[in-house]
Amino acid sequence: MGTMDVDGNLPIEPEMPKRKDYRIGCIGSGFIMRDCHLAAYRDAGFNPYAISSRTYENAKAVAELRQIPHVYATWEELIKDPQIEILDIAIPPDRQLEVVRQAVKQKHIKGILCQKPLAMNAQEAREIVELCERAGIKIAVNSNMRYDQSMRALKIILERGYLGEPVLATIEMRAIPHWQEFLHKYEHLEILNMGIHHIDIFRFLFGDPEKVTAVARRDPRTAFPHVDGISQYTLQYGNELLATSLDDVWAWPGEGTEKDLYIKWRVEGLDGIAQGSIGWPSYPDRSPSTLEFTTKQSPNQWYRPKWDGVWFPDAFQGTMAQLLRAVETNSEPEISGRDNLKSIALVDACYKSIAEQRTVTVAEIESQYQSYTYEGGNSL
């Protein structure tokens, strides 16, 4: 086939809502809210209307920095403001459920964007989703890696068939995250809080697998008790595709050695190869993610698309835009809470695999969910 069979134009920009001035109430004033959400919203032309935080002074400082007109002492006060149409929650996942329980009682709230993980366990995650659905509120989860520029480009390449049937997909992460204080009381660490990006992106790219195998060891640098500091997990699909990630948060022994931090990915198919990197480990420097691919449809050459955007903070335009579009068109969000439950199921499958030292079928995990109930006594 000739070179005309490959279209190098990869439209990766998220679709914006027609109306950008939905009034957004922001809960939380930490790094993700201050430097990612609000920076992205400003660039997109969205309308952060109010903010609250655990500490009023922090909320006030962020409001001044990002030109947010209203500051509330507590999130309870913020959600009762009848002017607020959208809630943007950026607090620890073990506290999101209590906010949602109160938010769904407010008739003026039309959509909620939660952080991931949606909750610290599947039962609470399902309660969040069910509460919002019963209230008619659009619920989305901030699965921001789906809006990384290289991942959106890769999705298009796969959909166009340039790689043919996928055979093997890999992610290799060598990066050192900062573990938030709230995580210190939980044994589940890396897969629930970092690996969930990779698990969710495999689902975004390839759909839902049938089996999961995971192994882990502790990270010598992380002092508090934990099961999974360094993790490797493999998703197996019905068509024999293997999608595997190695998440190394040790990555650098410390002073006296050079750093070599990165996130690399690669997808091999019957008809081509795509590979690239995620620019996040370079933050706060703007380091765009990269992609290159080669395909039998245009033999013996590499295509290397470029873009100016970066994962942090530019991808956060997409996570809010899709929620606003869902509210605007009365449709399911692209990164809906309901869909996210499948990513949480895979996280649970990983931990079951580690604990029982075996391959776990996704059907095993999903069958467990059927017996969950919450306060209203309704089966989930």
JOBELHU-V563456 format. One record per residue. N is the residue number from 1. RES is the residue in one small letter. PHI is phi in degrees with one decimal (* if undefined). PSI is psi in whole degrees, 0 to 359 (none if undefined). OMEGA is omega as a letter, one per 20 degrees, with the letter a starting at -180 (NA if undefined). Layout:
N:RES:PHI:PSI:OMEGA
N:RES:PHI:PSI:OMEGA
This chain:
1:m:*:154:a
2:g:-90.1:173:a
3:t:-66.7:339:a
4:m:-68.7:348:a
5:d:-77.8:348:a
6:v:-111.2:125:r
7:d:-97.6:112:a
8:g:-76.8:354:r
9:n:-80.7:116:a
10:l:-119.6:98:a
11:p:-74.1:97:a
12:i:-100.3:352:a
13:e:-69.0:137:r
14:p:-68.3:151:r
15:e:-76.5:132:a
16:m:-92.3:153:r
17:p:-70.3:154:r
18:k:-65.7:322:r
19:r:-103.2:121:a
20:k:-102.3:355:a
21:d:-97.5:19:r
22:y:-51.2:134:a
23:r:-82.2:116:a
24:i:-101.2:126:r
25:g:-97.7:122:a
26:c:-104.1:125:r
27:i:-112.1:114:a
28:g:115.9:146:a
29:s:-137.8:22:r
30:g:-79.3:192:a
31:f:-54.8:312:a
32:i:-61.5:318:r
33:m:-72.2:309:a
34:r:-64.4:312:a
35:d:-105.3:349:r
36:c:-114.2:293:a
37:h:-55.0:302:a
38:l:-70.7:327:r
39:a:-65.3:318:r
40:a:-67.2:319:a
41:y:-63.4:320:r
42:r:-60.2:315:a
43:d:-66.0:329:a
44:a:-84.1:344:a
45:g:87.1:21:r
46:f:-78.3:178:a
47:n:-126.7:76:r
48:p:-64.2:117:a
49:y:-102.1:326:a
50:a:-150.9:159:r
51:i:-146.0:147:r
52:s:-140.4:163:a
53:s:-155.3:169:r
54:r:-57.8:325:r
55:t:-115.5:119:a
56:y:-57.9:319:a
57:e:-61.2:322:r
58:n:-66.7:317:r
59:a:-61.7:318:a
60:k:-63.6:318:a
61:a:-64.8:318:r
62:v:-68.2:323:r
63:a:-60.2:319:r
64:e:-68.7:319:a
65:l:-64.2:319:a
66:r:-107.6:12:r
67:q:57.0:52:r
68:i:-99.3:123:a
69:p:-73.2:335:a
70:h:-124.0:133:r
71:v:-123.9:132:r
72:y:-115.0:148:a
73:a:-71.1:329:a
74:t:-138.7:160:r
75:w:-70.3:333:r
76:e:-61.4:320:r
77:e:-69.4:319:a
78:l:-60.9:314:a
79:i:-68.2:342:a
80:k:-85.8:352:r
81:d:-66.7:115:a
82:p:-67.9:350:r
83:q:-78.4:340:a
84:i:-77.3:129:a
85:e:-106.5:329:a
86:i:-127.1:136:r
87:l:-105.0:133:r
88:d:-118.0:105:a
89:i:-99.9:121:r
90:a:-133.4:67:r
91:i:-127.7:170:a
92:p:-55.2:144:a
93:p:-62.4:337:r
94:d:-74.7:355:a
95:r:-115.2:358:a
96:q:-68.5:324:a
97:l:-60.6:318:a
98:e:-64.3:326:r
99:v:-69.1:314:a
100:v:-63.3:320:r
101:r:-55.4:323:r
102:q:-84.8:325:a
103:a:-64.4:324:a
104:v:-68.8:348:r
105:k:-83.7:351:a
106:q:-95.0:114:a
107:k:-66.3:339:a
108:h:-82.6:348:a
109:i:-86.2:124:a
110:k:-105.0:336:a
111:g:-153.1:149:r
112:i:-132.1:131:r
113:l:-107.9:117:r
114:c:-101.8:158:r
115:q:-79.6:163:r
116:k:-108.0:150:i
117:p:-62.7:150:a
118:l:-60.9:327:r
119:a:-157.9:176:a
120:m:-84.9:354:r
121:n:-152.6:164:a
122:a:-66.7:326:a
123:q:-63.5:313:r
124:e:-68.5:325:r
125:a:-61.9:316:r
126:r:-65.8:325:r
127:e:-63.4:317:r
128:i:-57.3:313:a
129:v:-63.0:312:a
130:e:-63.9:319:r
131:l:-59.7:315:a
132:c:-67.7:317:a
133:e:-63.6:319:r
134:r:-66.0:329:a
135:a:-86.3:356:a
136:g:73.4:25:a
137:i:-101.6:132:r
138:k:-71.5:128:a
139:i:-118.2:124:r
140:a:-127.4:155:r
141:v:-116.3:138:a
142:n:-75.0:64:r
143:s:-80.5:73:a
144:n:-71.6:341:r
145:m:-65.8:338:r
146:r:-66.4:345:r
147:y:-110.7:6:r
148:d:-61.0:140:a
149:q:-64.3:321:a
150:s:-70.1:327:r
151:m:-71.0:322:r
152:r:-67.9:321:r
153:a:-66.1:319:r
154:l:-62.7:321:r
155:k:-59.2:318:r
156:i:-65.7:318:r
157:i:-59.8:318:r
158:l:-65.8:316:a
159:e:-64.6:327:r
160:r:-78.3:351:r
161:g:80.4:15:a
162:y:-63.8:332:a
163:l:-97.0:353:a
164:g:69.2:201:r
165:e:-68.4:126:r
166:p:-65.0:140:a
167:v:-111.7:313:a
168:l:-146.1:131:r
169:a:-125.5:134:a
170:t:-134.6:146:r
171:i:-126.9:134:r
172:e:-125.4:112:a
173:m:-109.9:121:r
174:r:-120.6:93:a
175:a:-154.5:156:a
176:i:-117.6:101:r
177:p:-79.1:161:r
178:h:-95.0:116:a
179:w:-80.2:120:a
180:q:-65.0:154:a
181:e:-57.0:322:a
182:f:-63.2:338:a
183:l:-75.1:345:a
184:h:-65.1:342:r
185:k:-94.4:3:a
186:y:-114.8:140:r
187:e:-78.9:329:r
188:h:-79.7:123:a
189:l:-129.4:283:a
190:e:-69.4:310:a
191:i:-65.4:319:a
192:l:-67.3:330:a
193:n:-113.9:334:r
194:m:-115.1:309:a
195:g:-59.2:334:r
196:i:-58.9:331:r
197:h:-58.3:312:a
198:h:-73.5:319:r
199:i:-59.7:315:a
200:d:-67.6:324:a
201:i:-72.0:327:r
202:f:-61.2:319:r
203:r:-65.5:318:r
204:f:-58.8:318:a
205:l:-81.0:320:a
206:f:-123.4:354:a
207:g:90.4:199:a
208:d:-96.1:131:r
209:p:-81.7:176:r
210:e:-103.8:330:a
211:k:-139.9:157:r
212:v:-137.5:136:r
213:t:-129.0:129:a
214:a:-137.1:147:r
215:v:-134.8:157:a
216:a:-157.0:161:r
217:r:-140.4:168:r
218:r:-75.3:153:r
219:d:-90.6:120:a
220:p:-59.6:336:a
221:r:-80.6:336:a
222:t:-90.5:110:a
223:a:-78.0:328:a
224:f:-76.5:156:a
225:p:-60.4:136:r
226:h:-160.8:152:r
227:v:-84.3:315:a
228:d:-124.5:95:r
229:g:-91.0:308:r
230:i:-112.9:127:a
231:s:-132.2:148:r
232:q:-136.4:131:a
233:y:-143.4:145:a
234:t:-127.6:129:r
235:l:-99.0:132:r
236:q:-111.5:131:a
237:y:-104.9:163:a
238:g:-60.9:333:a
239:n:-93.5:15:r
240:e:80.0:359:r
241:l:-54.8:135:r
242:l:-109.6:129:r
243:a:-123.0:116:a
244:t:-132.3:145:r
245:s:-132.3:137:r
246:l:-111.0:116:a
247:d:-110.6:107:a
248:d:-110.5:104:r
249:v:-100.1:4:r
250:w:-75.8:293:r
251:a:61.7:328:a
252:w:-150.3:113:a
253:p:-63.5:338:r
254:g:127.0:191:a
255:e:-52.8:139:a
256:g:102.0:349:r
257:t:-127.6:154:r
258:e:-80.2:149:r
259:k:-85.1:144:r
260:d:-144.5:80:a
261:l:-103.7:138:a
262:y:-169.2:165:r
263:i:-127.7:119:r
264:k:-115.9:150:r
265:w:-139.9:159:a
266:r:-156.6:138:r
267:v:-128.3:125:r
268:e:-110.3:131:r
269:g:-124.3:178:r
270:l:-66.3:337:a
271:d:-120.0:3:a
272:g:178.4:176:r
273:i:-133.5:139:r
274:a:-127.6:143:r
275:q:-152.0:160:a
276:g:-178.8:196:a
277:s:-141.6:156:r
278:i:-104.4:128:a
279:g:-77.9:355:a
280:w:-53.6:319:a
281:p:-58.7:344:r
282:s:-85.8:352:a
283:y:-55.2:138:j
284:p:-86.4:1:r
285:d:-65.4:141:r
286:r:-80.5:107:a
287:s:-125.8:97:a
288:p:-58.9:143:r
289:s:-63.9:158:a
290:t:-123.5:160:r
291:l:-153.9:141:r
292:e:-142.4:146:r
293:f:-145.2:153:r
294:t:-132.0:144:a
295:t:-145.5:148:r
296:k:-62.3:340:r
297:q:-67.9:343:r
298:s:-144.9:81:a
299:p:-59.3:145:r
300:n:62.8:38:r
301:q:-151.6:158:r
302:w:-105.0:141:r
303:y:-105.1:133:a
304:r:-131.5:81:r
305:p:-66.5:153:a
306:k:-127.5:157:r
307:w:-154.0:162:a
308:d:-93.9:337:a
309:g:-70.0:159:r
310:v:-130.4:159:a
311:w:-58.7:304:r
312:f:-103.5:114:j
313:p:-106.6:0:a
314:d:-63.5:329:a
315:a:-62.2:337:a
316:f:-73.6:348:r
317:q:-63.4:318:a
318:g:-68.7:322:a
319:t:-65.6:321:r
320:m:-77.9:322:a
321:a:-58.8:318:a
322:q:-69.3:329:r
323:l:-69.2:316:r
324:l:-62.5:322:r
325:r:-65.5:321:r
326:a:-63.5:319:r
327:v:-64.9:316:a
328:e:-64.5:322:a
329:t:-106.5:2:a
330:n:52.6:52:a
331:s:-126.0:171:r
332:e:-75.9:133:r
333:p:-59.2:150:r
334:e:-59.7:323:r
335:i:-114.2:60:a
336:s:-69.5:155:r
337:g:-59.2:320:r
338:r:-60.6:315:r
339:d:-65.5:322:a
340:n:-64.0:336:r
341:l:-59.5:331:r
342:k:-71.8:327:r
343:s:-69.0:320:r
344:i:-65.4:324:r
345:a:-60.0:321:r
346:l:-69.2:324:r
347:v:-60.9:314:r
348:d:-60.5:320:r
349:a:-62.9:322:r
350:c:-60.8:313:a
351:y:-67.4:325:r
352:k:-65.5:320:r
353:s:-63.5:318:r
354:i:-64.9:313:a
355:a:-65.6:322:a
356:e:-101.5:359:r
357:q:53.0:53:a
358:r:-158.5:168:r
359:t:-76.0:137:a
360:v:-117.4:134:r
361:t:-83.3:146:r
362:v:-64.5:328:r
363:a:-59.8:325:r
364:e:-59.4:314:a
365:i:-69.1:314:a
366:e:-64.4:327:r
367:s:-66.6:330:r
368:q:-65.7:327:a
369:y:-66.2:334:a
370:q:-63.5:338:a
371:s:-93.1:357:a
372:y:-68.1:140:r
373:t:-132.4:159:r
374:y:-128.6:191:a
375:e:-51.0:321:a
376:g:-71.5:354:r
377:g:81.3:9:a
378:n:-88.4:133:r
379:s:-68.0:140:r
380:l:-103.4:none:NA
